Amino acid sequence: MPLLVAFLFAMLPPVLQAQQLPEPKPLRFDVTPFFGYRTSESFPVEPHVTGTNPRVVLDAAPTYGISFGARLTGREEDLIEVRWARQDSYLHSEEITPQIPRGHILLDQFHGDFSHEPYIEEWPSWVKPYVLGSIGATHVSVTSGMGFTRFSFGLGGGIRFYASRHLGFKIQGEWLATLAAPQIAVVCGGGCIVHVGGAAASQGEAFFGPFIRF
């Protein structure tokens, strides 16, 4: 009995200390630099002859950027991010005679991303899939200095891998659409001007990057 009493007194301070530990501070913000790849994107040329499909095409190319996120609701599974992404690529024409010269082009996209991590019982706690919706604007500029800005949006998803509560890594895929209407005048190499339009032009993107939470 004396040994049992002594043991209980010896265990009491750690138990009390564990009960007095504060709740972990909620993590409010995310920072994610990323690198990825985007597929090509084509814009129809107007006017065109019936039965043809003349278009200018933004070539597939690598992308890079950064996003800043916040949990405005206080729920760690819901994240709102502001994301900037750049694609450094080239523009060429298809089914246009004569062919327009191939030119350098930059695509800058500014989106607000809204993601949610649904709870899946079978998945380990350090691997969390998420779904994503995004909305914003896309600016396309050519070397001649002329460009355009249009409304864009996207749908996608990905997986976040948590090395710790503050550090992790994510892989994301997304379908992106850029509205091309009303008609846009694009200056290409050699001084030529083409008019592109149509409802929307779309492309796919996949990227990966580390994130920091604080």
Secondary structure, 3 states (H helix, E strand, C coil): CHHHHHHHHHHHHHHHHHHCCCCCCCCCEEEEEEEEEECCEEEEECCCCCCCCCEEEECCEEEEEEEEEECCCCCCCEEEEEEEEEEEEEEEEECCCCCCCCEEEEEEEEEEEEEECCCCCCCCCCEEEEEEEEEEEEEEEECCCCEEEEEEEEEEEEEEEECCCCEEEEEEEEEEEEECCCCEEEECHHHCEEEECCCEEEEEEEEEEEEEEC
